[in-house]
Amino acid sequence: MDYQVHTLPNGIRLLYKPFPSTITHACIIVNAGSRDEESGKDGLAHFIEHLLFKQTAKRNTNQILNRLESVGGDLNAYTTKEYTCIHASFLNPHLERALDLFEDLVFHSTFPLNEMAKEKSVILDEIASYQDQPEEAIQDDFEDLLFAGHELGRNILGTEETVKALEQTDILHFLASNYNTEEIVVGVIGSYDYKKLCNLFNKLFGQVPANKPIKKRQLMLSYQARQKKEEKPISQSHCIIGSPAYSIHDKNKAGLLLMNNILGGTGMTSRLNLEIREKYGIAYTIESNYTPLSDTGIFSIYFGTDVEKVEKALSLTHKELRRLREQRLTATSLHRAKQKFIGQIALGEENKLSLIIAMTKSLIDFNRVDTLEEVFDKINAVTEDQVLEISNEILEPAKLTTLLFQPADEE
């Protein structure tokens, strides 16, 4: 076992991975995100994440921001559809300073009205900024199309209308309903004595009152593929094609991760990149992505290109999808794909902050963390037939939703 877990009576857990370094990476992750918002409260989880840095019972904004930065540390946070994460990197002697700050931000923030008004303005600017970046905006709009009418379709940032309407009572209600202490994990990767680390964790987090609300996430029971074109004030066309996919718990997850990597994953040798960028030179960026969630997943292909090249790019993309559906991989090509993917995963572990965040999420989702060898075993177990079956299920034309942003006519 290359990690240890310590659980407090209130349910909050510490995940520790020893690593010999002068630098520590740490995070605190709450199993609560934008899909847990009530209808009409779009953007609330992300709004809370911003406000956690504004004021606590004992610190003002400057004191919060300076707590780690004054000793050369880095502090940041993000919100997803299912998680809220605060993370920090710092020199080892400052561990108590960092964990004390985590505890203060998550459990003692005060959400003053003047800071709420200020932060709403910041988030409205953030929304406007995303809308100015079609490659970002199309992803949000695509997920809204994919999960139409479902909580997963909600834009993480919210809308101008919903953000302006958020109130302090909304924040307090969300925290009480979703910040379950049994679904909060603090992850630490660094060089410490485990017993001393547990004692510090007990001192800082042991007094937090237990909170164990029942989560009410709704399953997506129906899906209908859609095709949509939108005119935007942009100079290039942007396109996303995709469908709902397997959840984190599905037996086919490893197979789809591998298939995705073959089709349009990391690196320059994916099929889509070789065919569309290298062979024809008609897209600077073309990639595919698979994001598994707790009860479903998102598979998508994105490209941006000139207006006159869109049809060609779409045709070539569908040709590659058809190839995956109709042609079984050879044993040699599957072996190469596995070696490439395994190597990329191993290299990814060099980013220790990303590693501890991934491990912490895994503990929340599965109550355990796979070793690197176990991850590799799952990839190596994928067969040629399995890749073919997955391709036919996920890439079936009738199941694919397409969203296209086109430049508006200037007439």
Buried (B, 14 or more C-beta within 10 A) or exposed (E): EEBEBBEBEBBBBBBBBBBEEEBBBBBBBBBBBBBBBEEEBBBBBBBBBBBBBBBBEEBEEEBBBEBBEEEEBEBEBBBBBBBBBBBBBBBEEBBEBBBBBBBBBBBBBEBBEEBBEBBBEEBBEBBEEBBEEBBEBBBBBBBBBBBBEBBBBBBBBBBBEBBBBBEEEBBEBBBEBBBBBBBBBBBBBBEBEEEEBBEBBBEBBEEBEEBEBEEEEEEBEEBEBEEEEBEBEBEBBBBBBBBBBBBBEBEBBBBBBBBBBBBBBBEEEBBBBEBBBEEEEBBEEBBBBBBBBBBBBBBBBBBBBBEEBBEBBBEBBBEBBEBBBEEBBEEEBBEBBBEBBBEEBEEEEEEBBEBBBBBBBBBBBEEEBEEEEEBBEBBBEBEEEBBBBBBEBBBEEEBBBBBBBBBEEEE
